Every structure is written in C-alpha cells, then in structure tokens.
C-alpha cells in the first residue's frame, strides 16, 4: 500500500516537471512585456546621452519644453496633454537623439495609448473650405478689371468729345470776328503807344529868383521836415499817400525826408522823381536856379 502511494506521488511530480519544462521552452506568452526591456523614457535618455546632448539642447531643437522632456524620460506622460501630443513629442525627441520614433510610438500605444486619430477627413474638409476663397478671389479680380474698363471708357469719351465741341464753336462764330482777328496790312501805319500821363502836374511858372519845392506823397506815408534859408521851420509832420506840400524861399529850402521812396520831388519846375529809396532818410538843400541838391 505504501509503495503504491509513493509511486502515484512520483508520477504526479514528474508530470508537473514536464509541464514546467514545456512552458519554459515555449517562451513568453503573446502580449507579455519582458521586464528586462528598457522603458520608453530609458531608451530616449540613453540615446540622448549617446548623442552627447543635454536636455536643454534637445528642448531647443524640438520645441518641447524642458519639464516635459524630463517627464517623458521618467516615463511620465501626464504632462503631454493627451495621446495625440504624447505621440508627437515621442517622434520629435526620437528624431533629435537618433532613436526609432515609430517603434517608440507603437510601444506607447501598446502600453498607454488609444487608437490614433485619422486626420485625412479633416484635411479634405480644409481643402473644401479653401475652394470658395479661390473662387471669391477670382470674382474680385474680374470685378476690378470690369471697373477699370468702365473708367477707361469714360475717359476716352471725354477726350474724344472735346475736339468736336471746339470745332462746333469755331463753325458757329460770325465772320466779323475772323476779320477782326486778321493781322493789319503792311500799308497801315503802326499804332503809336500813348504817352503816359504824369501823375502830378509840374510847377507852373516857377519864379526864377526864388527856390520852389513841391513834395507829393505817393505809395506810402513819409515824415517830412522843411526849413527856409533863415532856419525857420516851414513844415514838420507826416505826409500820407496822395497829400502834397509846396515851399518857396528867396535863399534856400532844407529838407529832411523819411521813407524817401514815398515822396516825389518837383524843384524849380523840374520833376526830380522819388527823393530816395524805400525806408531811406535823406537830407536835401535846394536854391534858386537849376535844382541841385546841396
């Protein structure tokens, strides 16, 4: 009895041993992850170190923020903002350090992710949205061309109608106007220009034994002082435009004239013109006979 039991137990042990050897030979079951395989973060960190890059350099080249790079290398994908962004970060980091991005994304989907979102319909939708804009741009260009054509037509009509109006005006003008515009014949004597009329008449019958001075204010106001031969004051005041003064003395007349260009001089019956220049102050002395300023 005892021997039979022992034989039954030995048979059971040998059967379990054979089963364990069979399982060992068959290898790991499908879908099981080997504990010896490095994690996604370890693969990226090792590849970065092998490439001689720092986290800051990888962040600058991929535009993935430094905290997120650190988190991914520690297999923390919570800071990526979702599976879509996690896959994009994995591909960018793998490309920067020389790792296999597709293999890392496939492993991420196996461990953490969901099925990738198909973006082809969105791309087709964007293409459909762009088509109306192209049509609108074409329609806008056609409208601008039409407006330009209308403007050119209006300008052409304006310029083409002007010669006709001029010709019609010339045809309707009477013949006497043409005759009046004809040049004079060579036999006609040339017209003489009229002599300019003097603005102020000269002094009439100035006595030869006395000095006579007439001042006429023209084109402005002037200050005038006049003295006779004995030093007596004859006049000392402003002369406004259009006013005049006449002084006579047997010996001499002394004048001080401010703004001399505004005073016209007539001495002993002769027109001497303006007393001086604009704004000039002059001192003049006249005696009987030929007027010479002393």
C-alpha positions as CSV (number, residue, x, y, z in Angstrom):
1,X,0.0,0.0,0.0
2,X,2.7,2.4,1.0
3,X,4.7,1.7,-2.1
4,X,1.8,2.3,-4.4
5,X,1.1,5.7,-2.9
6,X,4.7,6.7,-3.3
7,X,4.6,5.6,-6.9
8,X,1.5,7.7,-7.5
9,X,3.1,10.8,-6.0
10,X,6.3,10.4,-8.0
11,X,4.2,10.2,-11.2
12,X,2.5,13.5,-10.3
13,X,5.7,15.3,-9.7
14,X,7.3,14.1,-12.9
15,X,4.2,15.3,-14.8
16,X,4.4,18.8,-13.3
17,X,8.1,19.0,-14.1
18,X,7.4,18.1,-17.7
19,X,4.7,20.8,-17.9
20,X,7.0,23.4,-16.5
21,X,9.8,22.4,-18.9
22,X,7.2,22.7,-21.8
23,X,6.1,26.2,-20.7
24,X,9.7,27.3,-20.4
25,X,10.6,26.0,-23.8
26,X,7.6,27.7,-25.4
27,X,8.9,31.2,-24.4
28,X,6.8,34.2,-23.1
29,X,3.1,34.4,-23.9
30,X,1.9,36.8,-26.6
31,X,1.3,40.3,-25.4
32,X,3.6,39.9,-22.3
33,X,6.3,42.6,-21.8
34,X,9.7,41.4,-20.8
35,X,10.9,43.0,-17.5
36,X,14.4,43.2,-19.0
37,X,13.4,45.6,-21.9
38,X,14.2,49.3,-21.3
39,X,11.3,51.6,-20.9
40,X,10.4,54.4,-23.5
41,X,11.9,57.0,-21.3
42,X,15.1,55.0,-20.7
43,X,15.5,54.5,-24.5
44,X,15.2,58.3,-25.1
45,X,17.6,59.1,-22.2
46,X,20.2,56.6,-23.3
47,X,20.0,57.8,-26.9
48,X,20.3,61.4,-25.8
49,X,23.4,60.7,-23.7
50,X,24.9,58.6,-26.5
51,X,24.4,61.6,-28.8
52,X,26.1,63.9,-26.3
53,X,23.1,66.2,-25.9
54,X,21.7,67.9,-22.9
55,X,18.0,68.2,-22.1
56,X,18.2,71.9,-22.8
57,X,19.7,71.3,-26.3
58,X,17.0,68.7,-27.1
59,X,14.3,71.1,-25.9
60,X,15.6,73.9,-28.1
61,X,15.8,71.7,-31.2
62,X,12.3,70.1,-30.7
63,X,10.5,73.0,-29.0
64,X,9.3,70.5,-26.4
65,X,9.6,72.3,-23.0
66,X,12.3,71.1,-20.6
67,X,9.9,69.9,-17.9
68,X,8.1,67.7,-20.4
69,X,11.4,66.2,-21.7
70,X,12.3,65.3,-18.1
71,X,8.9,63.8,-17.5
72,X,9.0,61.6,-20.7
73,X,12.5,60.3,-19.8
74,X,10.9,59.3,-16.5
75,X,8.0,57.6,-18.3
76,X,5.6,60.2,-17.1
77,X,3.3,61.1,-20.0
78,X,0.7,63.0,-17.9
79,X,2.2,66.4,-18.8
80,X,1.9,65.8,-22.6
81,X,-1.8,66.8,-22.7
82,X,-3.1,63.6,-24.2
83,X,-2.1,60.7,-26.5
84,X,-2.0,62.8,-29.6
85,X,0.6,65.2,-28.2
86,X,2.5,62.4,-26.5
87,X,3.0,60.6,-29.9
88,X,4.1,63.9,-31.4
89,X,6.6,64.5,-28.6
90,X,8.0,61.0,-28.9
91,X,8.6,61.3,-32.6
92,X,10.3,64.8,-32.2
93,X,12.5,63.6,-29.3
94,X,13.4,60.4,-31.1
95,X,14.3,62.3,-34.3
96,X,16.6,64.7,-32.2
97,X,18.5,61.9,-30.4
98,X,18.6,59.4,-33.3
99,X,16.1,56.8,-31.9
100,X,13.4,54.9,-33.7
101,X,10.3,57.1,-33.3
102,X,7.8,54.7,-34.9
103,X,8.9,51.9,-32.6
104,X,8.5,54.1,-29.5
105,X,5.1,55.3,-30.6
106,X,4.0,51.7,-31.2
107,X,5.2,50.7,-27.8
108,X,3.4,53.7,-26.2
109,X,0.2,52.7,-27.9
110,X,0.6,49.2,-26.6
111,X,1.2,50.3,-23.0
112,X,-0.8,53.6,-22.6
113,X,-2.4,54.9,-25.7
114,X,-5.5,54.5,-27.8
115,X,-6.0,54.2,-31.5
116,X,-4.5,57.2,-33.4
117,X,-7.0,59.7,-34.8
118,X,-7.3,59.6,-38.6
119,X,-6.8,63.2,-39.8
120,X,-7.4,62.6,-43.5
121,X,-11.1,63.7,-43.4
122,X,-10.1,66.9,-41.7
123,X,-7.5,67.6,-44.5
124,X,-10.2,67.0,-47.1
125,X,-12.5,69.4,-45.3
126,X,-9.9,72.1,-45.2
127,X,-9.4,71.7,-48.9
128,X,-13.1,72.1,-49.5
129,X,-13.1,75.3,-47.4
130,X,-10.2,76.8,-49.4
131,X,-12.0,76.4,-52.7
132,X,-14.6,79.1,-52.1
133,X,-11.8,81.6,-51.2
134,X,-10.1,80.9,-54.5
135,X,-13.4,81.5,-56.4
136,X,-14.0,84.6,-54.4
137,X,-10.5,86.0,-55.2
138,X,-11.1,85.2,-58.9
139,X,-14.5,87.0,-58.8
140,X,-12.9,90.0,-57.1
141,X,-10.2,90.3,-59.7
142,X,-12.8,90.1,-62.5
143,X,-14.8,92.9,-60.8
144,X,-11.7,95.1,-60.6
145,X,-10.9,94.5,-64.3
146,X,-14.5,95.5,-65.2
147,X,-14.4,98.7,-63.2
148,X,-11.1,99.6,-64.8
149,X,-12.5,99.1,-68.2
150,X,-15.5,101.3,-67.4
151,X,-13.2,104.1,-66.2
152,X,-11.1,103.9,-69.3
153,X,-14.2,104.1,-71.5
154,X,-15.4,107.2,-69.7
155,X,-12.0,108.9,-70.0
156,X,-11.9,108.1,-73.7
157,X,-15.3,109.5,-74.3
158,X,-14.4,112.7,-72.5
159,X,-11.3,113.3,-74.5
160,X,-12.8,112.3,-77.9
161,X,-15.8,114.7,-77.4
162,X,-13.6,117.8,-76.8
163,X,-12.4,118.4,-80.4
164,X,-15.9,118.1,-81.7
165,X,-17.1,120.8,-79.3
166,X,-14.2,123.1,-80.3
167,X,-14.9,122.6,-84.0
168,X,-18.6,123.3,-83.4
169,X,-17.8,126.6,-81.6
170,X,-15.5,127.7,-84.4
171,X,-18.1,127.0,-87.0
172,X,-20.8,128.9,-85.2
173,X,-18.6,132.1,-84.7
174,X,-19.6,135.0,-87.1
175,X,-17.3,136.1,-89.9
176,X,-16.6,139.6,-88.5
177,X,-14.8,138.1,-85.6
178,X,-12.4,136.4,-88.1
179,X,-11.9,139.6,-89.9
180,X,-11.2,141.4,-86.7
181,X,-8.5,138.9,-85.7
182,X,-6.7,139.2,-89.0
183,X,-3.3,141.0,-88.8
184,X,-3.2,144.6,-90.1
185,X,-1.9,145.2,-93.6
186,X,1.7,146.5,-94.2
187,X,0.4,149.7,-95.6
188,X,-1.3,150.8,-92.4
189,X,0.8,152.9,-90.1
190,X,1.9,151.3,-86.9
191,X,0.0,152.4,-83.8
192,X,1.9,154.6,-81.5
193,X,1.7,153.8,-77.8
194,X,0.0,156.6,-75.8
195,X,2.3,158.7,-73.8
196,X,2.0,158.1,-70.0
197,X,0.1,160.9,-68.3
198,X,2.0,162.5,-65.5
199,X,0.7,161.6,-62.1
200,X,1.1,165.2,-60.8
201,X,1.4,168.3,-63.0
202,X,4.7,170.1,-62.8
203,X,5.0,173.5,-61.1
204,X,3.8,176.2,-63.5
205,X,5.6,179.5,-63.9
206,X,8.1,178.9,-61.1
207,X,9.8,182.3,-60.3
208,X,13.5,182.3,-61.4
209,X,14.6,184.4,-58.4
210,X,13.3,182.0,-55.8
211,X,13.5,178.4,-54.9
212,X,10.2,176.5,-55.1
213,X,9.9,172.9,-53.9
214,X,6.8,170.7,-54.2
215,X,6.5,167.4,-52.4
216,X,3.9,164.8,-53.3
217,X,3.4,161.6,-51.2
218,X,3.0,158.6,-53.5
219,X,2.6,154.9,-52.4
220,X,3.0,155.3,-48.7
221,X,3.5,157.6,-45.7
222,X,6.6,159.7,-45.1
223,X,7.8,162.0,-42.4
224,X,9.0,165.4,-43.7
225,X,10.7,168.4,-42.1
226,X,11.2,171.7,-44.2
227,X,13.1,174.9,-43.2
228,X,13.7,178.2,-45.1
229,X,17.0,180.0,-45.6
230,X,16.8,181.7,-42.2
231,X,16.4,178.4,-40.3
232,X,12.6,178.9,-39.7
233,X,10.5,175.7,-39.7
234,X,8.1,175.6,-42.6
235,X,6.7,172.1,-42.1
236,X,7.2,169.2,-39.8
237,X,4.7,166.4,-40.0
238,X,3.7,163.1,-41.7
239,X,2.6,163.1,-45.3
240,X,0.1,160.4,-46.2
241,X,-0.4,158.9,-49.6
242,X,-1.9,161.5,-52.0
243,X,-1.1,164.6,-50.0
244,X,1.3,167.4,-51.2
245,X,3.2,170.4,-49.8
246,X,4.8,173.4,-51.6
247,X,7.5,175.6,-50.1
248,X,9.1,178.9,-51.6
249,X,12.0,180.9,-50.3
250,X,14.4,183.5,-51.8
251,X,17.5,181.8,-50.5
252,X,17.1,178.0,-50.0
253,X,14.9,175.2,-48.8
254,X,16.3,172.5,-46.4
255,X,14.5,169.1,-46.3
256,X,14.7,166.0,-44.1
257,X,12.6,163.2,-45.6
258,X,12.0,159.8,-44.0
259,X,10.9,156.8,-46.2
260,X,12.2,158.8,-49.2
261,X,10.8,156.5,-51.8
262,X,7.3,157.6,-50.9
263,X,7.9,161.3,-51.7
264,X,8.1,162.7,-55.3
265,X,10.1,165.9,-55.8
266,X,9.4,168.9,-58.1
267,X,12.1,171.6,-57.7
268,X,12.0,174.9,-59.6
269,X,9.6,173.4,-62.2
270,X,11.5,170.2,-62.8
271,X,10.5,166.6,-62.0
272,X,13.3,165.0,-59.9
273,X,11.5,161.8,-59.2
274,X,11.5,160.0,-55.8
275,X,13.5,161.6,-53.1
276,X,15.3,158.4,-52.3
277,X,15.0,154.6,-51.6
278,X,12.4,152.8,-49.7
279,X,12.9,153.4,-45.9
280,X,15.8,155.8,-46.5
281,X,16.2,159.1,-44.7
282,X,17.6,161.9,-46.8
283,X,18.8,165.5,-46.1
284,X,18.4,167.8,-49.1
285,X,19.0,171.5,-49.7
286,X,17.8,173.4,-52.8
287,X,18.5,177.0,-54.0
288,X,17.1,179.2,-56.9
289,X,18.1,178.2,-60.4
290,X,18.9,174.7,-61.7
291,X,17.9,172.3,-58.9
292,X,20.9,170.7,-57.4
293,X,20.6,169.0,-54.0
294,X,23.1,170.5,-51.7
